[in-house]
């Protein structure tokens, strides 16, 4: 059984804030820009969680599932996200954002990049300015995932850290 004591035994490879703080602040500034957009935070966090699931980033899966729960998201929507295509809990606009997020994340499965039907579906629900922000959000969470996976950033560490 996991306990908060266990999280203190697992260590990240390095202290990124100490070694690359300016770079992390730059990515955080991008997140601030994305979060200030008129795309709902719920859609953004669903996209962040789904991309993090695909990339196997435990830190970001934990963070974004927690954020969604704190924002009042239902357990069913959080739990079923990995199978969103077959779950009844998501709107058509959310499904379009999730399809774009998956396709843009799984570029190795898509040698021609994001195909027109996926792009066109997202464009049906998100005007060009929102679509641009959605693309930035997908790119940003992919960057965070790669940073955290490479560094073995510990899931839940920020919440479970002592004083």
N, C-alpha and C positions, 0 to 999 in steps of 0.2 A: 504494500500500500504506500502511496506517495504521501509524504508529509512535507511541511515547509522546511523542516530540517534538511531533507534531501536536496532541495534546491541550492542550499548553501554548500553542498559537497561538489556540485557540478560547477565548473569554471569555464568561462569564455577563454579563448586563446590569447586575447590581448584586450587591453582597455582602449577601445576605439575612441572614446571621448578624449583621452589623453594624447593619443597618437595621431588622430585624424579629425580633431574637433571641428576645424574649419570646413572640411568636407561634409561632415554630418550636419553642420549648421546650414550649409548650402542645400542639402536635400530636405532639411526641415523647412527651409524657406519655400521650397517648391510645394511641400505639403500644406503650408499655410495658404499659398495661392490657390491650391486645389480645394481646400476646405472652405475658402471664402467664396467659392463659385456658387451659382444657383442650382447646382445638382444636389439633390438631397444627400445628406450625410449617410442615410441608410443605404442608398444605392452605392455610394462610394465604399462604405465599409463591407457591404456584401461582396463587391468586386475585390477589395483588398483581401478578404478572408478566402474567397475562392482561389485567387491567384496564389496565395500563400499555401493553400492545401495542395495545389498542383506542384508547387516548387518544394514541398516538404519542409517549409520553414516553421519549425515548432514555435519559435519566439513570436512570429507574426500571426500564426494561427491562434495562439493563446491570446495575444493582444487584441486582435480584431474580433474574436468571439466574445471576449470580455467586454470590449467597447459596445458591441451590438447589444449584449445582454443589459449593460448599464443604461443604454439608451431606450430600453423597454422592448427590444425585439423579442419575439416569441421563441421559445425553445425549439419548436418544430421547424421554424425557418432557419435557425442556426444549425440544428442537427442534420437537416435534409439538404443543406447547400451542396454537398458533394454530388448529390443526385438531383439537382434542380430541374433537369429536363423531365423527370418522371414524377416530380412532387407538385402538388397543387397550390403551393403556398406563395408563388411569385407572380407578379404582374407581368404583362407582356413587355413593358418597358424594362423591367429588371432582367427579364430573360434576354432581351436584346443586348443589354450591357454585359451580362454574364457571357453570352456567346462571343461578343467582341473580345472580352477579357481573356477567355480561354484560347481563342484563335491567335490573338496577338502574343500570348504567353507561350503557346506550344508551336513556335515557329518551326521547330524541327519536324513537326507533323504536317506542316503546310509549306511545301517548297515554293509555292507561288504567293506566299504571304497571306494577308487577310483577303479572303475571296469577296467578290462583289456582293453576293447575297447576304453575307454576315454584315458587311459595312452598310449596305442599303437598309437592312432591318434596323440597325442602330440609328441610322440617320432618320428613320421614320419617327423615332421617339425623342431624339435629341437634336435640337438645332445645331448648326455648325459650331457656334461658340461652346456649347456644352459638350459636343462631340470632341472638340479639341481638348477640353479639360479631361474628359474621360480617357482619351489616349494618353495624356500626361499622367493621369492617376495610375493607369495600367503600367506604364513605363516606370514610374516611381516605385510602385510596390514590388515590381520585379527587381529593381535595383536594391531595395531594402532587403528582399529575400536573399539575394545573392551575397550581400554583405553579411547578414546574420548567419546564414548557413556556413559560409566560409570561416567565420569567426567562432562558430558553435555558440552563438549567443543563447543564453539559458532562458527557456520559456518560463514566464512568470517571475523572473528574478526581480524585476522592478517593483512588482506588487509585494513580493515576499521579503524584500530586503529589510534588514533591521535598521534601527535609528542611527 
